Amino acid sequence: MPLHVPGSLDGLLSLLAPCFSQPTFQTFRSLVCGFVGRVGEHTVTGMWQAARLAGRVHHSRAHDFFARRRWDLDELGLVLLDFLVTVLVKPDAPLYVAIDDTLFGRAGRKVWGAHYLHDGSQPAGQGRRTRWGNCWVKGLWSCRAWAAAVSACRCCSGCFDPVTMPTPAGAPSPSSPVR
């Protein structure tokens, strides 16, 4: 799959190579280049066309990347976070973490990963506080100069409890007003 990638982008993408097998990494490179070069909707097929691979390599390779290939979103997010913190944050600077675990309500018995989960957005006293759906935990890692959302994972029942999580020393408490 010959693809010309600018040297600066290829250097950044090479940091993520350990998260993939070699063939899967080549597909990832192609999709990232297509994402950057795509004008309009960023569909999988559209990114494949923007990478100029449509007609040369079958588009099922791009769809298989998301459906069948083995790679871990959590590992990819941690490698990216490590890179961003190393480059953009001074060694002694504080790093704040904001976490959102909003429930995405779903319907149907065959929805992948759906469970009965706590719904924190349901007002108290207005019905059940649990709903059927998916819960994706999103992390926003920030310091004074920048912020990057680099982590998202599916929350399993009971894996995240904001009440029992300790607040780091020097960080504002969850009840403190945001400045």
C-alpha atoms as a printed R data frame, in Angstrom:
    type eleno elety resid chain resno       x      y      z
1   ATOM     1    CA   MET     A     1   0.000  0.000  0.000
2   ATOM     2    CA   PRO     A     2   2.334  2.770 -1.233
3   ATOM     3    CA   LEU     A     3   1.382  6.050  0.371
4   ATOM     4    CA   HIS     A     4   3.385  9.260  0.581
5   ATOM     5    CA   VAL     A     5   3.196 10.667  4.091
6   ATOM     6    CA   PRO     A     6   4.869 14.005  4.933
7   ATOM     7    CA   GLY     A     7   7.952 13.488  7.120
8   ATOM     8    CA   SER     A     8   6.623 15.499 10.072
9   ATOM     9    CA   LEU     A     9   3.359 13.532 10.181
10  ATOM    10    CA   ASP     A    10   5.152 10.232  9.615
11  ATOM    11    CA   GLY     A    11   7.442 10.983 12.575
12  ATOM    12    CA   LEU     A    12   4.449 11.565 14.846
13  ATOM    13    CA   LEU     A    13   2.636  8.480 13.597
14  ATOM    14    CA   SER     A    14   5.739  6.326 14.117
15  ATOM    15    CA   LEU     A    15   5.395  6.965 17.867
16  ATOM    16    CA   LEU     A    16   2.072  5.097 17.721
17  ATOM    17    CA   ALA     A    17   3.437  2.125 15.723
18  ATOM    18    CA   PRO     A    18   3.953 -0.136 18.794
19  ATOM    19    CA   CYS     A    19   0.175 -0.089 19.354
20  ATOM    20    CA   PHE     A    20  -0.450 -1.952 16.068
21  ATOM    21    CA   SER     A    21   0.805 -4.863 14.019
22  ATOM    22    CA   GLN     A    22   2.725 -3.806 10.876
23  ATOM    23    CA   PRO     A    23  -0.172 -4.306  8.390
24  ATOM    24    CA   THR     A    24  -2.648 -2.662 10.765
25  ATOM    25    CA   PHE     A    25  -0.284  0.289 11.248
26  ATOM    26    CA   GLN     A    26  -0.120  0.820  7.465
27  ATOM    27    CA   THR     A    27  -3.919  0.961  7.348
28  ATOM    28    CA   PHE     A    28  -3.913  3.361 10.325
29  ATOM    29    CA   ARG     A    29  -1.408  5.645  8.531
30  ATOM    30    CA   SER     A    30  -3.625  5.658  5.452
31  ATOM    31    CA   LEU     A    31  -6.746  6.505  7.443
32  ATOM    32    CA   VAL     A    32  -5.004  9.329  9.318
33  ATOM    33    CA   CYS     A    33  -3.723 10.821  6.045
34  ATOM    34    CA   GLY     A    34  -7.204 10.497  4.581
35  ATOM    35    CA   PHE     A    35  -8.722 12.119  7.674
36  ATOM    36    CA   VAL     A    36  -6.357 15.085  7.398
37  ATOM    37    CA   GLY     A    37  -6.892 15.449  3.659
38  ATOM    38    CA   ARG     A    38 -10.645 14.885  3.589
39  ATOM    39    CA   VAL     A    39 -12.936 17.801  2.854
40  ATOM    40    CA   GLY     A    40 -16.503 17.181  3.971
41  ATOM    41    CA   GLU     A    41 -17.769 14.214  5.947
42  ATOM    42    CA   HIS     A    42 -15.067 12.051  7.477
43  ATOM    43    CA   THR     A    43 -16.536  8.639  6.729
44  ATOM    44    CA   VAL     A    44 -14.280  5.584  6.508
45  ATOM    45    CA   THR     A    45 -14.806  5.334  2.758
46  ATOM    46    CA   GLY     A    46 -14.281  9.098  2.391
47  ATOM    47    CA   MET     A    47 -10.952  8.923  4.243
48  ATOM    48    CA   TRP     A    48  -9.934  6.003  2.012
49  ATOM    49    CA   GLN     A    49 -10.742  8.113 -1.073
50  ATOM    50    CA   ALA     A    50  -8.879 11.135  0.303
51  ATOM    51    CA   ALA     A    51  -5.808  8.954  0.833
52  ATOM    52    CA   ARG     A    52  -6.104  8.098 -2.896
53  ATOM    53    CA   LEU     A    53  -6.432  4.400 -2.215
54  ATOM    54    CA   ALA     A    54  -9.925  3.911 -3.670
55  ATOM    55    CA   GLY     A    55  -9.657  1.652 -6.695
56  ATOM    56    CA   ARG     A    56  -6.085  0.615 -5.806
57  ATOM    57    CA   VAL     A    57  -6.730 -1.181 -2.500
58  ATOM    58    CA   HIS     A    58 -10.144 -2.564 -1.634
59  ATOM    59    CA   HIS     A    59 -12.034 -0.405  0.902
60  ATOM    60    CA   SER     A    60 -12.820 -3.456  3.037
61  ATOM    61    CA   ARG     A    61  -9.297 -3.115  4.461
62  ATOM    62    CA   ALA     A    62 -10.292  0.228  5.993
63  ATOM    63    CA   HIS     A    63 -13.543 -1.168  7.412
64  ATOM    64    CA   ASP     A    64 -11.724 -4.247  8.749
65  ATOM    65    CA   PHE     A    65  -9.393 -1.931 10.668
66  ATOM    66    CA   PHE     A    66 -12.290 -0.933 12.932
67  ATOM    67    CA   ALA     A    67 -14.258 -4.196 12.850
68  ATOM    68    CA   ARG     A    68 -11.702 -7.014 12.972
69  ATOM    69    CA   ARG     A    69  -8.132 -5.894 13.587
70  ATOM    70    CA   ARG     A    70  -6.508 -6.173 17.009
71  ATOM    71    CA   TRP     A    71  -5.527 -2.873 18.571
72  ATOM    72    CA   ASP     A    72  -6.361 -1.270 21.872
73  ATOM    73    CA   LEU     A    73  -7.869  2.223 22.056
74  ATOM    74    CA   ASP     A    74  -6.750  2.568 25.691
75  ATOM    75    CA   GLU     A    75  -3.132  1.760 24.811
76  ATOM    76    CA   LEU     A    76  -3.238  4.205 21.895
77  ATOM    77    CA   GLY     A    77  -4.669  6.938 24.145
78  ATOM    78    CA   LEU     A    78  -2.006  6.378 26.813
79  ATOM    79    CA   VAL     A    79   0.848  6.499 24.273
80  ATOM    80    CA   LEU     A    80  -0.589  9.733 22.846
81  ATOM    81    CA   LEU     A    81  -1.058 11.185 26.331
82  ATOM    82    CA   ASP     A    82   2.541 10.293 27.249
83  ATOM    83    CA   PHE     A    83   3.774 12.082 24.124
84  ATOM    84    CA   LEU     A    84   1.660 15.194 24.759
85  ATOM    85    CA   VAL     A    85   2.673 15.447 28.410
86  ATOM    86    CA   THR     A    86   6.373 14.945 27.581
87  ATOM    87    CA   VAL     A    87   6.344 17.624 24.887
88  ATOM    88    CA   LEU     A    88   3.901 20.206 26.252
89  ATOM    89    CA   VAL     A    89   4.063 20.084 30.053
90  ATOM    90    CA   LYS     A    90   6.942 21.251 32.213
91  ATOM    91    CA   PRO     A    91   8.200 18.525 34.589
92  ATOM    92    CA   ASP     A    92   6.844 20.174 37.764
93  ATOM    93    CA   ALA     A    93   3.623 21.599 36.292
94  ATOM    94    CA   PRO     A    94   0.331 20.253 37.673
95  ATOM    95    CA   LEU     A    95  -1.798 18.106 35.418
96  ATOM    96    CA   TYR     A    96  -5.559 18.184 36.008
97  ATOM    97    CA   VAL     A    97  -7.964 15.466 34.927
98  ATOM    98    CA   ALA     A    98 -11.683 15.949 34.292
99  ATOM    99    CA   ILE     A    99 -13.742 12.813 33.765
100 ATOM   100    CA   ASP     A   100 -17.171 12.478 32.145
101 ATOM   101    CA   ASP     A   101 -19.112  9.222 32.268
102 ATOM   102    CA   THR     A   102 -22.366 10.257 30.622
103 ATOM   103    CA   LEU     A   103 -24.726  7.399 29.843
104 ATOM   104    CA   PHE     A   104 -25.815  7.004 26.223
105 ATOM   105    CA   GLY     A   105 -29.304  5.479 26.431
106 ATOM   106    CA   ARG     A   106 -29.925  2.647 23.974
107 ATOM   107    CA   ALA     A   107 -32.826  0.374 23.048
108 ATOM   108    CA   GLY     A   108 -32.699 -3.237 21.926
109 ATOM   109    CA   ARG     A   109 -31.490 -6.513 23.347
110 ATOM   110    CA   LYS     A   110 -28.571 -6.969 20.947
111 ATOM   111    CA   VAL     A   111 -26.765 -3.662 21.457
112 ATOM   112    CA   TRP     A   112 -23.080 -4.385 22.022
113 ATOM   113    CA   GLY     A   113 -21.780 -3.468 25.463
114 ATOM   114    CA   ALA     A   114 -25.115 -2.225 26.796
115 ATOM   115    CA   HIS     A   115 -25.938 -2.733 30.480
116 ATOM   116    CA   TYR     A   116 -28.249 -1.273 33.079
117 ATOM   117    CA   LEU     A   117 -26.093  1.574 34.381
118 ATOM   118    CA   HIS     A   118 -26.424  4.534 36.726
119 ATOM   119    CA   ASP     A   119 -27.637  7.660 34.936
120 ATOM   120    CA   GLY     A   120 -26.282 10.714 36.719
121 ATOM   121    CA   SER     A   121 -28.158 13.097 34.414
122 ATOM   122    CA   GLN     A   122 -31.547 11.802 35.565
123 ATOM   123    CA   PRO     A   123 -32.919 14.349 38.086
124 ATOM   124    CA   ALA     A   124 -33.414 12.986 41.602
125 ATOM   125    CA   GLY     A   125 -37.002 12.062 42.351
126 ATOM   126    CA   GLN     A   126 -38.026 11.795 38.698
127 ATOM   127    CA   GLY     A   127 -38.007  8.077 38.046
128 ATOM   128    CA   ARG     A   128 -35.347  5.428 38.042
129 ATOM   129    CA   ARG     A   129 -31.693  6.413 38.181
130 ATOM   130    CA   THR     A   130 -30.635  3.451 36.023
131 ATOM   131    CA   ARG     A   131 -31.043  3.090 32.278
132 ATOM   132    CA   TRP     A   132 -30.139  0.586 29.569
133 ATOM   133    CA   GLY     A   133 -27.254  1.871 27.497
134 ATOM   134    CA   ASN     A   134 -23.555  2.401 26.977
135 ATOM   135    CA   CYS     A   135 -21.327  4.480 29.192
136 ATOM   136    CA   TRP     A   136 -18.169  5.852 27.643
137 ATOM   137    CA   VAL     A   137 -15.726  7.374 30.107
138 ATOM   138    CA   LYS     A   138 -13.980 10.365 28.575
139 ATOM   139    CA   GLY     A   139 -10.926 11.968 30.128
140 ATOM   140    CA   LEU     A   140  -9.835 15.552 29.576
141 ATOM   141    CA   TRP     A   141  -6.230 15.995 30.598
142 ATOM   142    CA   SER     A   142  -5.246 19.617 31.020
143 ATOM   143    CA   CYS     A   143  -2.537 21.890 32.289
144 ATOM   144    CA   ARG     A   144  -2.437 25.649 32.187
145 ATOM   145    CA   ALA     A   145  -1.417 26.045 28.537
146 ATOM   146    CA   TRP     A   146  -3.358 23.329 26.744
147 ATOM   147    CA   ALA     A   147  -6.040 20.685 26.994
148 ATOM   148    CA   ALA     A   148  -6.465 17.468 25.052
149 ATOM   149    CA   ALA     A   149  -9.125 14.816 25.174
150 ATOM   150    CA   VAL     A   150  -7.128 11.688 24.490
151 ATOM   151    CA   SER     A   151  -8.859  8.903 26.294
152 ATOM   152    CA   ALA     A   152 -12.219  7.234 25.917
153 ATOM   153    CA   CYS     A   153 -13.219  3.777 26.989
154 ATOM   154    CA   ARG     A   154 -16.380  1.796 27.504
155 ATOM   155    CA   CYS     A   155 -17.305  1.778 31.159
156 ATOM   156    CA   CYS     A   156 -18.253 -1.577 32.594
157 ATOM   157    CA   SER     A   157 -20.696 -1.730 35.445
158 ATOM   158    CA   GLY     A   158 -18.934 -0.669 38.630
159 ATOM   159    CA   CYS     A   159 -15.543  0.256 37.145
160 ATOM   160    CA   PHE     A   160 -15.876  3.984 37.813
161 ATOM   161    CA   ASP     A   161 -17.177  5.571 40.980
162 ATOM   162    CA   PRO     A   162 -16.518  9.328 41.215
163 ATOM   163    CA   VAL     A   163 -17.527  9.357 44.879
164 ATOM   164    CA   THR     A   164 -14.669  7.082 45.973
165 ATOM   165    CA   MET     A   165 -11.989  8.573 43.686
166 ATOM   166    CA   PRO     A   166  -9.450 10.615 45.663
167 ATOM   167    CA   THR     A   167  -8.773 14.209 44.657
168 ATOM   168    CA   PRO     A   168  -5.057 14.833 43.943
169 ATOM   169    CA   ALA     A   169  -3.219 17.203 46.277
170 ATOM   170    CA   GLY     A   170  -3.477 20.777 45.044
171 ATOM   171    CA   ALA     A   171  -6.283 20.037 42.571
172 ATOM   172    CA   PRO     A   172  -9.647 21.707 42.989
173 ATOM   173    CA   SER     A   173 -12.294 19.492 44.525
174 ATOM   174    CA   PRO     A   174 -15.211 18.387 42.314
175 ATOM   175    CA   SER     A   175 -17.499 20.808 44.174
176 ATOM   176    CA   SER     A   176 -15.177 23.808 43.557
177 ATOM   177    CA   PRO     A   177 -16.359 26.315 40.958
178 ATOM   178    CA   VAL     A   178 -14.629 26.129 37.588
179 ATOM   179    CA   ARG     A   179 -12.530 29.164 36.803
